[in-house]
Amino acid sequence: MAKVIPLDRFLKLLVYCVIAMVCLGFGGVFSEHVRHTPDASRWLRWLAVVIGTLSILPWMAIVVGGLWLGDEYVRHVALVGTAIAFGANVVFDMALAHMRNVRLVDAGAHLAVLPVAMALWVLGVGAAALYYRVRV
Amino acid sequence: MKNRLKVLRAERNWSQLELAMRVGVSRQAINAVETGKFDPSLPLALKLARVFDTSVESVFELEQGD
């Protein structure tokens, strides 16, 4: 498997990424719009929940597609990295909750779930890749 | 688990990349298997044995404690 990817495949991936980004953005914008609409009906609010939740699916499809194209070693590293990221996410959430409890941060303080989860996943996979690279 | 991938490759003058292309995985995967950092699946082990025209047992060997 070569390290470079053909231009047409790269362009296709770029288009998918743009579509995924637009979907994600639309989900957030729609949800914010409904949030600032005091007379929004129950159905509209549920629609915002559904659209906002499903808007992450294109990104997930890209990640899953990428893993599908990889070989068993890539999938193994990704799996270990995902486990590391899950553990890190739990620790991070607990730390933030305790920081709120002891009033180190504001009680209403919350971080955007998605960017934190994405960053932790990237870090987790990076840590797994590094582990398999330096492991003796 | 020990393996003789490096020796078998050297006998045929194949690079890791060439072997990787023959069995349809990445060079990184071959490197990880060869250095003992990653144990291949049974299908990959069988493919590796096939490209070297030998048996799995002559490519891979269990170590004491495995």
N, CA and C atoms of all chains as a GROMACS GRO file, in nm:
protein
  606
    1MET      N    1   0.085  -0.120   0.000
    1MET     CA    2   0.000   0.000   0.000
    1MET      C    3   0.088   0.124   0.000
    2ALA      N    4   0.073   0.207  -0.099
    2ALA     CA    5   0.159   0.325  -0.108
    2ALA      C    6   0.117   0.430  -0.006
    3LYS      N    7   0.212   0.519   0.027
    3LYS     CA    8   0.180   0.622   0.125
    3LYS      C    9   0.098   0.733   0.061
    4VAL      N   10   0.119   0.756  -0.070
    4VAL     CA   11   0.044   0.862  -0.138
    4VAL      C   12  -0.088   0.806  -0.189
    5ILE      N   13  -0.188   0.896  -0.202
    5ILE     CA   14  -0.315   0.851  -0.259
    5ILE      C   15  -0.335   0.926  -0.390
    6PRO      N   16  -0.400   0.861  -0.487
    6PRO     CA   17  -0.422   0.926  -0.616
    6PRO      C   18  -0.502   1.055  -0.600
    7LEU      N   19  -0.480   1.147  -0.696
    7LEU     CA   20  -0.543   1.279  -0.688
    7LEU      C   21  -0.696   1.269  -0.686
    8ASP      N   22  -0.751   1.180  -0.771
    8ASP     CA   23  -0.898   1.170  -0.776
    8ASP      C   24  -0.956   1.123  -0.643
    9ARG      N   25  -0.882   1.029  -0.578
    9ARG     CA   26  -0.931   0.980  -0.448
    9ARG      C   27  -0.919   1.090  -0.342
   10PHE      N   28  -0.810   1.168  -0.352
   10PHE     CA   29  -0.792   1.278  -0.257
   10PHE      C   30  -0.903   1.381  -0.273
   11LEU      N   31  -0.935   1.413  -0.400
   11LEU     CA   32  -1.040   1.513  -0.425
   11LEU      C   33  -1.175   1.463  -0.374
   12LYS      N   34  -1.199   1.334  -0.396
   12LYS     CA   35  -1.324   1.274  -0.347
   12LYS      C   36  -1.331   1.285  -0.194
   13LEU      N   37  -1.220   1.255  -0.129
   13LEU     CA   38  -1.214   1.264   0.018
   13LEU      C   39  -1.236   1.407   0.064
   14LEU      N   40  -1.177   1.502  -0.011
   14LEU     CA   41  -1.191   1.643   0.023
   14LEU      C   42  -1.339   1.684   0.015
   15VAL      N   43  -1.407   1.639  -0.092
   15VAL     CA   44  -1.549   1.671  -0.108
   15VAL      C   45  -1.630   1.612   0.007
   16TYR      N   46  -1.600   1.485   0.043
   16TYR     CA   47  -1.670   1.421   0.155
   16TYR      C   48  -1.649   1.501   0.283
   17CYS      N   49  -1.524   1.547   0.304
   17CYS     CA   50  -1.493   1.622   0.426
   17CYS      C   51  -1.572   1.754   0.430
   18VAL      N   52  -1.579   1.821   0.314
   18VAL     CA   53  -1.654   1.948   0.308
   18VAL      C   54  -1.801   1.921   0.338
   19ILE      N   55  -1.857   1.816   0.276
   19ILE     CA   56  -1.998   1.781   0.300
   19ILE      C   57  -2.020   1.751   0.449
   20ALA      N   58  -1.926   1.674   0.507
   20ALA     CA   59  -1.938   1.637   0.649
   20ALA      C   60  -1.933   1.761   0.737
   21MET      N   61  -1.845   1.855   0.700
   21MET     CA   62  -1.831   1.978   0.778
   21MET      C   63  -1.959   2.062   0.768
   22VAL      N   64  -2.014   2.070   0.647
   22VAL     CA   65  -2.138   2.146   0.628
   22VAL      C   66  -2.251   2.084   0.710
   23CYS      N   67  -2.262   1.951   0.705
   23CYS     CA   68  -2.366   1.880   0.782
   23CYS      C   69  -2.352   1.909   0.931
   24LEU      N   70  -2.228   1.899   0.979
   24LEU     CA   71  -2.201   1.922   1.122
   24LEU      C   72  -2.237   2.065   1.160
   25GLY      N   73  -2.196   2.157   1.074
   25GLY     CA   74  -2.226   2.298   1.099
   25GLY      C   75  -2.375   2.324   1.098
   26PHE      N   76  -2.445   2.264   1.001
   26PHE     CA   77  -2.590   2.286   0.990
   26PHE      C   78  -2.661   2.234   1.114
   27GLY      N   79  -2.617   2.116   1.161
   27GLY     CA   80  -2.678   2.059   1.283
   27GLY      C   81  -2.667   2.153   1.400
   28GLY      N   82  -2.547   2.211   1.417
   28GLY     CA   83  -2.525   2.304   1.528
   28GLY      C   84  -2.604   2.433   1.511
   29VAL      N   85  -2.603   2.488   1.389
   29VAL     CA   86  -2.673   2.614   1.362
   29VAL      C   87  -2.823   2.597   1.383
   30PHE      N   88  -2.877   2.486   1.333
   30PHE     CA   89  -3.021   2.461   1.347
   30PHE      C   90  -3.060   2.449   1.494
   31SER      N   91  -2.976   2.376   1.569
   31SER     CA   92  -3.002   2.358   1.711
   31SER      C   93  -2.997   2.492   1.785
   32GLU      N   94  -2.899   2.574   1.750
   32GLU     CA   95  -2.888   2.707   1.812
   32GLU      C   96  -3.008   2.794   1.777
   33HIS      N   97  -3.052   2.784   1.652
   33HIS     CA   98  -3.167   2.861   1.607
   33HIS      C   99  -3.292   2.825   1.689
   34VAL      N  100  -3.313   2.695   1.708
   34VAL     CA  101  -3.429   2.650   1.785
   34VAL      C  102  -3.416   2.693   1.932
   35ARG      N  103  -3.293   2.689   1.981
   35ARG     CA  104  -3.267   2.730   2.120
   35ARG      C  105  -3.309   2.876   2.142
   36HIS      N  106  -3.284   2.958   2.041
   36HIS     CA  107  -3.318   3.100   2.054
   36HIS      C  108  -3.457   3.133   2.001
   37THR      N  109  -3.537   3.029   1.980
   37THR     CA  110  -3.675   3.051   1.936
   37THR      C  111  -3.766   3.009   2.053
   38PRO      N  112  -3.809   3.104   2.134
   38PRO     CA  113  -3.885   3.069   2.256
   38PRO      C  114  -4.015   2.993   2.226
   39ASP      N  115  -4.081   3.023   2.116
   39ASP     CA  116  -4.209   2.958   2.088
   39ASP      C  117  -4.193   2.834   2.000
   40ALA      N  118  -4.073   2.778   1.997
   40ALA     CA  119  -4.052   2.658   1.915
   40ALA      C  120  -4.137   2.543   1.969
   41SER      N  121  -4.201   2.472   1.876
   41SER     CA  122  -4.288   2.362   1.920
   41SER      C  123  -4.203   2.244   1.968
   42ARG      N  124  -4.272   2.152   2.034
   42ARG     CA  125  -4.202   2.032   2.083
   42ARG      C  126  -4.143   1.953   1.966
   43TRP      N  127  -4.218   1.946   1.856
   43TRP     CA  128  -4.174   1.872   1.737
   43TRP      C  129  -4.047   1.936   1.677
   44LEU      N  130  -4.046   2.068   1.673
   44LEU     CA  131  -3.930   2.138   1.617
   44LEU      C  132  -3.806   2.114   1.705
   45ARG      N  133  -3.829   2.111   1.836
   45ARG     CA  134  -3.717   2.088   1.926
   45ARG      C  135  -3.663   1.945   1.911
   46TRP      N  136  -3.757   1.849   1.894
   46TRP     CA  137  -3.713   1.711   1.871
   46TRP      C  138  -3.641   1.698   1.737
   47LEU      N  139  -3.690   1.773   1.638
   47LEU     CA  140  -3.627   1.772   1.505
   47LEU      C  141  -3.483   1.825   1.516
   48ALA      N  142  -3.465   1.929   1.597
   48ALA     CA  143  -3.331   1.984   1.618
   48ALA      C  144  -3.240   1.881   1.684
   49VAL      N  145  -3.297   1.806   1.777
   49VAL     CA  146  -3.219   1.701   1.845
   49VAL      C  147  -3.175   1.595   1.743
   50VAL      N  148  -3.271   1.551   1.661
   50VAL     CA  149  -3.242   1.446   1.563
   50VAL      C  150  -3.139   1.495   1.461
   51ILE      N  151  -3.163   1.614   1.406
   51ILE     CA  152  -3.070   1.667   1.304
   51ILE      C  153  -2.932   1.693   1.366
   52GLY      N  154  -2.931   1.751   1.484
   52GLY     CA  155  -2.804   1.778   1.551
   52GLY      C  156  -2.726   1.652   1.580
   53THR      N  157  -2.797   1.547   1.621
   53THR     CA  158  -2.730   1.420   1.654
   53THR      C  159  -2.681   1.350   1.527
   54LEU      N  160  -2.767   1.348   1.425
   54LEU     CA  161  -2.730   1.277   1.303
   54LEU      C  162  -2.623   1.351   1.223
   55SER      N  163  -2.602   1.479   1.253
   55SER     CA  164  -2.507   1.557   1.172
   55SER      C  165  -2.363   1.509   1.189
   56ILE      N  166  -2.338   1.429   1.291
   56ILE     CA  167  -2.202   1.376   1.310
   56ILE      C  168  -2.179   1.251   1.224
   57LEU      N  169  -2.288   1.191   1.176
   57LEU     CA  170  -2.274   1.064   1.103
   57LEU      C  171  -2.183   1.072   0.980
   58PRO      N  172  -2.190   1.181   0.898
   58PRO     CA  173  -2.096   1.185   0.784
   58PRO      C  174  -1.949   1.177   0.826
   59TRP      N  175  -1.914   1.244   0.936
   59TRP     CA  176  -1.776   1.235   0.985
   59TRP      C  177  -1.743   1.093   1.026
   60MET      N  178  -1.838   1.031   1.096
   60MET     CA  179  -1.815   0.893   1.140
   60MET      C  180  -1.797   0.802   1.019
   61ALA      N  181  -1.876   0.829   0.914
   61ALA     CA  182  -1.866   0.747   0.792
   61ALA      C  183  -1.727   0.762   0.731
   62ILE      N  184  -1.673   0.884   0.733
   62ILE     CA  185  -1.539   0.906   0.678
   62ILE      C  186  -1.434   0.829   0.760
   63VAL      N  187  -1.447   0.836   0.892
   63VAL     CA  188  -1.352   0.765   0.979
   63VAL      C  189  -1.362   0.614   0.956
   64VAL      N  190  -1.486   0.563   0.955
   64VAL     CA  191  -1.506   0.419   0.935
   64VAL      C  192  -1.456   0.377   0.797
   65GLY      N  193  -1.485   0.461   0.696
   65GLY     CA  194  -1.438   0.432   0.560
   65GLY      C  195  -1.287   0.427   0.554
   66GLY      N  196  -1.222   0.521   0.625
   66GLY     CA  197  -1.076   0.523   0.629
   66GLY      C  198  -1.021   0.397   0.692
   67LEU      N  199  -1.085   0.354   0.800
   67LEU     CA  200  -1.040   0.231   0.868
   67LEU      C  201  -1.065   0.108   0.782
   68TRP      N  202  -1.175   0.112   0.708
   68TRP     CA  203  -1.212   0.000   0.621
   68TRP      C  204  -1.106  -0.018   0.512
   69LEU      N  205  -1.053   0.097   0.462
   69LEU     CA  206  -0.953   0.090   0.356
   69LEU      C  207  -0.817   0.046   0.411
   70GLY      N  208  -0.796   0.067   0.541
   70GLY     CA  209  -0.668   0.030   0.601
   70GLY      C  210  -0.656  -0.121   0.618
   71ASP      N  211  -0.536  -0.165   0.653
   71ASP     CA  212  -0.517  -0.309   0.675
   71ASP      C  213  -0.539  -0.342   0.824
   72GLU      N  214  -0.515  -0.468   0.860
   72GLU     CA  215  -0.545  -0.512   0.997
   72GLU      C  216  -0.458  -0.441   1.099
   73TYR      N  217  -0.337  -0.403   1.061
   73TYR     CA  218  -0.249  -0.332   1.155
   73TYR      C  219  -0.306  -0.193   1.186
   74VAL      N  220  -0.351  -0.123   1.082
   74VAL     CA  221  -0.411   0.010   1.100
   74VAL      C  222  -0.535   0.000   1.188
   75ARG      N  223  -0.618  -0.101   1.160
   75ARG     CA  224  -0.741  -0.118   1.240
   75ARG      C  225  -0.708  -0.153   1.385
   76HIS      N  226  -0.603  -0.232   1.403
   76HIS     CA  227  -0.562  -0.269   1.540
   76HIS      C  228  -0.517  -0.146   1.617
   77VAL      N  229  -0.434  -0.064   1.553
   77VAL     CA  230  -0.386   0.059   1.618
   77VAL      C  231  -0.504   0.151   1.650
   78ALA      N  232  -0.597   0.161   1.553
   78ALA     CA  233  -0.715   0.248   1.575
   78ALA      C  234  -0.800   0.197   1.690
   79LEU      N  235  -0.813   0.064   1.699
   79LEU     CA  236  -0.893   0.005   1.807
   79LEU      C  237  -0.830   0.032   1.943
   80VAL      N  238  -0.699   0.010   1.952
   80VAL     CA  239  -0.629   0.037   2.079
   80VAL      C  240  -0.638   0.186   2.111
   81GLY      N  241  -0.618   0.270   2.009
   81GLY     CA  242  -0.626   0.415   2.028
   81GLY      C  243  -0.763   0.459   2.075
   82THR      N  244  -0.868   0.396   2.022
   82THR     CA  245  -1.005   0.430   2.062
   82THR      C  246  -1.028   0.392   2.209
   83ALA      N  247  -0.972   0.277   2.250
   83ALA     CA  248  -0.984   0.236   2.391
   83ALA      C  249  -0.913   0.336   2.482
   84ILE      N  250  -0.795   0.379   2.439
   84ILE     CA  251  -0.720   0.478   2.518
   84ILE      C  252  -0.801   0.608   2.527
   85ALA      N  253  -0.858   0.649   2.414
   85ALA     CA  254  -0.936   0.774   2.410
   85ALA      C  255  -1.059   0.765   2.499
   86PHE      N  256  -1.123   0.647   2.502
   86PHE     CA  257  -1.241   0.630   2.587
   86PHE      C  258  -1.203   0.649   2.734
   87GLY      N  259  -1.093   0.584   2.774
   87GLY     CA  260  -1.046   0.597   2.911
   87GLY      C  261  -1.010   0.741   2.945
   88ALA      N  262  -0.941   0.807   2.851
   88ALA     CA  263  -0.901   0.946   2.872
   88ALA      C  264  -1.024   1.037   2.884
   89ASN      N  265  -1.125   1.006   2.802
   89ASN     CA  266  -1.248   1.086   2.805
   89ASN      C  267  -1.319   1.075   2.940
   90VAL      N  268  -1.325   0.952   2.992
   90VAL     CA  269  -1.387   0.930   3.124
   90VAL      C  270  -1.311   1.006   3.231
   91VAL      N  271  -1.178   0.993   3.230
   91VAL     CA  272  -1.094   1.064   3.328
   91VAL      C  273  -1.115   1.215   3.317
   92PHE      N  274  -1.117   1.262   3.192
   92PHE     CA  275  -1.134   1.406   3.169
   92PHE      C  276  -1.269   1.454   3.223
   93ASP      N  277  -1.376   1.380   3.195
   93ASP     CA  278  -1.510   1.418   3.242
   93ASP      C  279  -1.515   1.418   3.395
   94MET      N  280  -1.453   1.314   3.456
   94MET     CA  281  -1.454   1.308   3.602
   94MET      C  282  -1.376   1.424   3.662
   95ALA      N  283  -1.262   1.454   3.602
   95ALA     CA  284  -1.180   1.565   3.652
   95ALA      C  285  -1.259   1.696   3.645
   96LEU      N  286  -1.327   1.716   3.534
   96LEU     CA  287  -1.404   1.840   3.516
   96LEU      C  288  -1.519   1.847   3.618
   97ALA      N  289  -1.584   1.732   3.641
   97ALA     CA  290  -1.694   1.728   3.738
   97ALA      C  291  -1.643   1.762   3.878
   98HIS      N  292  -1.528   1.706   3.916
   98HIS     CA  293  -1.473   1.735   4.049
   98HIS      C  294  -1.425   1.879   4.059
   99MET      N  295  -1.374   1.933   3.949
   99MET     CA  296  -1.331   2.074   3.950
   99MET      C  297  -1.452   2.164   3.973
  100ARG      N  298  -1.567   2.122   3.918
  100ARG     CA  299  -1.691   2.198   3.942
  100ARG      C  300  -1.731   2.185   4.089
  101ASN      N  301  -1.723   2.061   4.141
  101ASN     CA  302  -1.764   2.034   4.280
  101ASN      C  303  -1.687   2.118   4.381
  102VAL      N  304  -1.557   2.128   4.358
  102VAL     CA  305  -1.475   2.201   4.455
  102VAL      C  306  -1.459   2.348   4.416
  103ARG      N  307  -1.542   2.390   4.322
  103ARG     CA  308  -1.550   2.529   4.277
  103ARG      C  309  -1.418   2.583   4.222
  104LEU      N  310  -1.342   2.494   4.158
  104LEU     CA  311  -1.223   2.543   4.088
  104LEU      C  312  -1.263   2.607   3.956
  105VAL      N  313  -1.375   2.558   3.902
  105VAL     CA  314  -1.431   2.620   3.782
  105VAL      C  315  -1.577   2.650   3.810
  106ASP      N  316  -1.636   2.735   3.728
  106ASP     CA  317  -1.774   2.775   3.748
  106ASP      C  318  -1.867   2.652   3.739
  107ALA      N  319  -1.973   2.650   3.820
  107ALA     CA  320  -2.063   2.534   3.823
  107ALA      C  321  -2.128   2.510   3.686
  108GLY      N  322  -2.145   2.614   3.611
  108GLY     CA  323  -2.207   2.599   3.479
  108GLY      C  324  -2.105   2.574   3.369
  109ALA      N  325  -1.980   2.562   3.406
  109ALA     CA  326  -1.875   2.546   3.304
  109ALA      C  327  -1.888   2.412   3.234
  110HIS      N  328  -1.884   2.416   3.106
  110HIS     CA  329  -1.881   2.291   3.029
  110HIS      C  330  -1.802   2.314   2.902
  111LEU      N  331  -1.735   2.210   2.859
  111LEU     CA  332  -1.659   2.221   2.735
  111LEU      C  333  -1.738   2.153   2.625
  112ALA      N  334  -1.717   2.199   2.503
  112ALA     CA  335  -1.787   2.136   2.390
  112ALA      C  336  -1.746   1.989   2.383
  113VAL      N  337  -1.846   1.902   2.391
  113VAL     CA  338  -1.822   1.758   2.399
  113VAL      C  339  -1.748   1.706   2.275
  114LEU      N  340  -1.795   1.749   2.160
  114LEU     CA  341  -1.744   1.693   2.034
  114LEU      C  342  -1.596   1.724   2.009
  115PRO      N  343  -1.555   1.852   2.017
  115PRO     CA  344  -1.413   1.880   1.993
  115PRO      C  345  -1.322   1.808   2.093
  116VAL      N  346  -1.366   1.800   2.219
  116VAL     CA  347  -1.285   1.731   2.320
  116VAL      C  348  -1.273   1.582   2.284
  117ALA      N  349  -1.387   1.521   2.248
  117ALA     CA  350  -1.385   1.379   2.212
  117ALA      C  351  -1.298   1.355   2.089
  118MET      N  352  -1.310   1.443   1.989
  118MET     CA  353  -1.230   1.428   1.867
  118MET      C  354  -1.082   1.442   1.898
  119ALA      N  355  -1.049   1.544   1.978
  119ALA     CA  356  -0.908   1.566   2.013
  119ALA      C  357  -0.852   1.447   2.090
  120LEU      N  358  -0.933   1.394   2.184
  120LEU     CA  359  -0.886   1.280   2.263
  120LEU      C  360  -0.870   1.155   2.175
  121TRP      N  361  -0.959   1.140   2.077
  121TRP     CA  362  -0.948   1.025   1.986
  121TRP      C  363  -0.820   1.034   1.904
  122VAL      N  364  -0.793   1.152   1.851
  122VAL     CA  365  -0.670   1.171   1.772
  122VAL      C  366  -0.548   1.144   1.860
  123LEU      N  367  -0.551   1.198   1.984
  123LEU     CA  368  -0.439   1.175   2.077
  123LEU      C  369  -0.426   1.026   2.112
  124GLY      N  370  -0.540   0.961   2.132
  124GLY     CA  371  -0.539   0.818   2.167
  124GLY      C  372  -0.480   0.734   2.055
  125VAL      N  373  -0.523   0.760   1.932
  125VAL     CA  374  -0.470   0.685   1.818
  125VAL      C  375  -0.322   0.717   1.799
  126GLY      N  376  -0.286   0.843   1.819
  126GLY     CA  377  -0.145   0.881   1.809
  126GLY      C  378  -0.061   0.809   1.914
  127ALA      N  379  -0.115   0.801   2.035
  127ALA     CA  380  -0.043   0.732   2.144
  127ALA      C  381  -0.027   0.584   2.111
  128ALA      N  382  -0.132   0.524   2.056
  128ALA     CA  383  -0.126   0.381   2.020
  128ALA      C  384  -0.023   0.359   1.910
  129ALA      N  385  -0.024   0.447   1.809
  129ALA     CA  386   0.072   0.435   1.698
  129ALA      C  387   0.214   0.449   1.751
  130LEU      N  388   0.233   0.542   1.842
  130LEU     CA  389   0.366   0.565   1.900
  130LEU      C  390   0.409   0.443   1.981
  131TYR      N  391   0.312   0.387   2.058
  131TYR     CA  392   0.342   0.269   2.140
  131TYR      C  393   0.391   0.154   2.051
  132TYR      N  394   0.321   0.128   1.942
  132TYR     CA  395   0.360   0.016   1.854
  132TYR      C  396   0.489   0.046   1.778
  133ARG      N  397   0.522   0.175   1.764
  133ARG     CA  398   0.645   0.210   1.696
  133ARG      C  399   0.767   0.190   1.786
  134VAL      N  400   0.751   0.227   1.916
  134VAL     CA  401   0.868   0.221   2.004
  134VAL      C  402   0.874   0.093   2.088
  135ARG      N  403   0.764   0.016   2.084
  135ARG     CA  404   0.760  -0.107   2.165
  135ARG      C  405   0.872  -0.202   2.124
  136VAL      N  406   0.937  -0.259   2.225
  136VAL     CA  407   1.049  -0.351   2.195
  136VAL      C  408   0.999  -0.493   2.191
  137MET      N  409   0.617  -1.432   1.992
  137MET     CA  410   0.623  -1.517   1.873
  137MET      C  411   0.738  -1.472   1.782
  138LYS      N  412   0.824  -1.567   1.750
  138LYS     CA  413   0.936  -1.535   1.661
  138LYS      C  414   0.892  -1.553   1.517
  139ASN      N  415   0.962  -1.486   1.428
  139ASN     CA  416   0.933  -1.509   1.286
  139ASN      C  417   1.061  -1.498   1.203
  140ARG      N  418   1.055  -1.555   1.083
  140ARG     CA  419   1.172  -1.555   0.995
  140ARG      C  420   1.149  -1.466   0.873
  141LEU      N  421   1.064  -1.368   0.890
  141LEU     CA  422   1.029  -1.284   0.774
  141LEU      C  423   1.152  -1.214   0.715
  142LYS      N  424   1.237  -1.161   0.802
  142LYS     CA  425   1.352  -1.085   0.753
  142LYS      C  426   1.445  -1.176   0.672
  143VAL      N  427   1.467  -1.296   0.724
  143VAL     CA  428   1.555  -1.391   0.655
  143VAL      C  429   1.493  -1.431   0.521
  144LEU      N  430   1.365  -1.463   0.524
  144LEU     CA  431   1.297  -1.507   0.401
  144LEU      C  432   1.295  -1.395   0.297
  145ARG      N  433   1.277  -1.272   0.345
  145ARG     CA  434   1.281  -1.158   0.253
  145ARG      C  435   1.419  -1.142   0.192
  146ALA      N  436   1.520  -1.152   0.279
  146ALA     CA  437   1.658  -1.134   0.232
  146ALA      C  438   1.695  -1.239   0.128
  147GLU      N  439   1.647  -1.362   0.150
  147GLU     CA  440   1.678  -1.470   0.055
  147GLU      C  441   1.623  -1.437  -0.084
  148ARG      N  442   1.512  -1.366  -0.086
  148ARG     CA  443   1.449  -1.331  -0.215
  148ARG      C  444   1.481  -1.189  -0.259
  149ASN      N  445   1.558  -1.120  -0.176
  149ASN     CA  446   1.596  -0.981  -0.205
  149ASN      C  447   1.472  -0.891  -0.218
  150TRP      N  448   1.375  -0.914  -0.131
  150TRP     CA  449   1.254  -0.832  -0.132
  150TRP      C  450   1.263  -0.725  -0.023
  151SER      N  451   1.214  -0.608  -0.054
  151SER     CA  452   1.204  -0.504   0.049
  151SER      C  453   1.074  -0.527   0.128
  152GLN      N  454   1.060  -0.456   0.238
  152GLN     CA  455   0.936  -0.466   0.315
  152GLN      C  456   0.817  -0.421   0.231
  153LEU      N  457   0.841  -0.316   0.151
  153LEU     CA  458   0.733  -0.263   0.067
  153LEU      C  459   0.689  -0.366  -0.037
  154GLU      N  460   0.788  -0.434  -0.096
  154GLU     CA  461   0.755  -0.534  -0.198
  154GLU      C  462   0.674  -0.649  -0.138
  155LEU      N  463   0.717  -0.693  -0.018
  155LEU     CA  464   0.642  -0.800   0.049
  155LEU      C  465   0.501  -0.752   0.086
  156ALA      N  466   0.495  -0.627   0.133
  156ALA     CA  467   0.365  -0.570   0.170
  156ALA      C  468   0.269  -0.570   0.051
  157MET      N  469   0.321  -0.531  -0.065
  157MET     CA  470   0.236  -0.527  -0.185
  157MET      C  471   0.193  -0.667  -0.228
  158ARG      N  472   0.280  -0.764  -0.206
  158ARG     CA  473   0.247  -0.901  -0.245
  158ARG      C  474   0.134  -0.960  -0.160
  159VAL      N  475   0.129  -0.919  -0.034
  159VAL     CA  476   0.024  -0.974   0.053
  159VAL      C  477  -0.091  -0.874   0.077
  160GLY      N  478  -0.077  -0.754   0.021
  160GLY     CA  479  -0.187  -0.657   0.027
  160GLY      C  480  -0.205  -0.586   0.159
  161VAL      N  481  -0.092  -0.556   0.225
  161VAL     CA  482  -0.100  -0.474   0.348
  161VAL      C  483   0.000  -0.359   0.336
  162SER      N  484   0.006  -0.274   0.439
  162SER     CA  485   0.098  -0.161   0.436
  162SER      C  486   0.239  -0.205   0.476
  163ARG      N  487   0.338  -0.126   0.436
  163ARG     CA  488   0.475  -0.155   0.476
  163ARG      C  489   0.487  -0.151   0.628
  164GLN      N  490   0.411  -0.060   0.690
  164GLN     CA  491   0.415  -0.048   0.837
  164GLN      C  492   0.369  -0.178   0.902
  165ALA      N  493   0.269  -0.241   0.841
  165ALA     CA  494   0.218  -0.368   0.896
  165ALA      C  495   0.326  -0.475   0.890
  166ILE      N  496   0.395  -0.483   0.775
  166ILE     CA  497   0.503  -0.582   0.761
  166ILE      C  498   0.613  -0.555   0.862
  167ASN      N  499   0.646  -0.426   0.876
  167ASN     CA  500   0.751  -0.389   0.972
  167ASN      C  501   0.711  -0.429   1.115
  168ALA      N  502   0.585  -0.404   1.149
  168ALA     CA  503   0.537  -0.436   1.284
  168ALA      C  504   0.539  -0.587   1.309
  169VAL      N  505   0.502  -0.664   1.207
  169VAL     CA  506   0.503  -0.811   1.221
  169VAL      C  507   0.647  -0.859   1.231
  170GLU      N  508   0.730  -0.810   1.142
  170GLU     CA  509   0.870  -0.854   1.135
  170GLU      C  510   0.946  -0.827   1.264
  171THR      N  511   0.918  -0.713   1.326
  171THR     CA  512   0.989  -0.677   1.450
  171THR      C  513   0.919  -0.733   1.575
  172GLY      N  514   0.813  -0.812   1.553
  172GLY     CA  515   0.745  -0.876   1.666
  172GLY      C  516   0.656  -0.784   1.746
  173LYS      N  517   0.624  -0.668   1.691
  173LYS     CA  518   0.539  -0.573   1.764
  173LYS      C  519   0.391  -0.603   1.745
  174PHE      N  520   0.361  -0.678   1.642
  174PHE     CA  521   0.221  -0.706   1.609
  174PHE      C  522   0.211  -0.849   1.555
  175ASP      N  523   0.121  -0.926   1.616
  175ASP     CA  524   0.099  -1.062   1.568
  175ASP      C  525  -0.006  -1.059   1.456
  176PRO      N  526   0.027  -1.115   1.341
  176PRO     CA  527  -0.068  -1.109   1.229
  176PRO      C  528  -0.189  -1.199   1.251
  177SER      N  529  -0.295  -1.171   1.181
  177SER     CA  530  -0.412  -1.260   1.184
  177SER      C  531  -0.376  -1.389   1.111
  178LEU      N  532  -0.459  -1.490   1.128
  178LEU     CA  533  -0.434  -1.616   1.060
  178LEU      C  534  -0.434  -1.600   0.907
  179PRO      N  535  -0.533  -1.526   0.849
  179PRO     CA  536  -0.528  -1.508   0.704
  179PRO      C  537  -0.398  -1.442   0.656
  180LEU      N  538  -0.351  -1.340   0.730
  180LEU     CA  539  -0.227  -1.273   0.688
  180LEU      C  540  -0.107  -1.367   0.703
  181ALA      N  541  -0.106  -1.445   0.811
  181ALA     CA  542   0.004  -1.541   0.831
  181ALA      C  543   0.004  -1.643   0.716
  182LEU      N  544  -0.113  -1.687   0.676
  182LEU     CA  545  -0.123  -1.784   0.566
  182LEU      C  546  -0.077  -1.721   0.434
  183LYS      N  547  -0.115  -1.595   0.414
  183LYS     CA  548  -0.072  -1.526   0.291
  183LYS      C  549   0.080  -1.510   0.288
  184LEU      N  550   0.137  -1.476   0.403
  184LEU     CA  551   0.283  -1.460   0.410
  184LEU      C  552   0.352  -1.592   0.379
  185ALA      N  553   0.298  -1.699   0.437
  185ALA     CA  554   0.358  -1.831   0.410
  185ALA      C  555   0.344  -1.865   0.262
  186ARG      N  556   0.232  -1.830   0.204
  186ARG     CA  557   0.208  -1.864   0.062
  186ARG      C  558   0.305  -1.790  -0.030
  187VAL      N  559   0.327  -1.660  -0.005
  187VAL     CA  560   0.418  -1.587  -0.095
  187VAL      C  561   0.562  -1.638  -0.082
  188PHE      N  562   0.595  -1.695   0.033
  188PHE     CA  563   0.729  -1.752   0.048
  188PHE      C  564   0.730  -1.901   0.010
  189ASP      N  565   0.616  -1.948  -0.034
  189ASP     CA  566   0.602  -2.086  -0.079
  189ASP      C  567   0.649  -2.185   0.030
  190THR      N  568   0.600  -2.161   0.150
  190THR     CA  569   0.636  -2.247   0.262
  190THR      C  570   0.518  -2.259   0.358
  191SER      N  571   0.539  -2.325   0.471
  191SER     CA  572   0.429  -2.341   0.566
  191SER      C  573   0.433  -2.229   0.671
  192VAL      N  574   0.321  -2.211   0.739
  192VAL     CA  575   0.314  -2.107   0.843
  192VAL      C  576   0.415  -2.138   0.954
  193GLU      N  577   0.429  -2.266   0.985
  193GLU     CA  578   0.519  -2.304   1.095
  193GLU      C  579   0.665  -2.271   1.064
  194SER      N  580   0.699  -2.266   0.937
  194SER     CA  581   0.838  -2.233   0.907
  194SER      C  582   0.860  -2.082   0.897
  195VAL      N  583   0.751  -2.006   0.905
  195VAL     CA  584   0.765  -1.860   0.907
  195VAL      C  585   0.754  -1.810   1.052
  196PHE      N  586   0.656  -1.866   1.123
  196PHE     CA  587   0.631  -1.822   1.261
  196PHE      C  588   0.656  -1.937   1.359
  197GLU      N  589   0.705  -1.900   1.475
  197GLU     CA  590   0.735  -2.001   1.576
  197GLU      C  591   0.702  -1.944   1.714
  198LEU      N  592   0.637  -2.025   1.795
  198LEU     CA  593   0.605  -1.981   1.931
  198LEU      C  594   0.732  -1.979   2.016
  199GLU      N  595   0.738  -1.880   2.103
  199GLU     CA  596   0.850  -1.873   2.196
  199GLU      C  597   0.806  -1.934   2.329
  200GLN      N  598   0.901  -1.961   2.417
  200GLN     CA  599   0.865  -2.011   2.550
  200GLN      C  600   0.783  -1.904   2.621
  201GLY      N  601   0.672  -1.945   2.680
  201GLY     CA  602   0.586  -1.850   2.751
  201GLY      C  603   0.471  -1.800   2.666
  202ASP      N  604   0.476  -1.825   2.535
  202ASP     CA  605   0.365  -1.784   2.447
  202ASP      C  606   0.246  -1.876   2.466
   0.00000   0.00000   0.00000
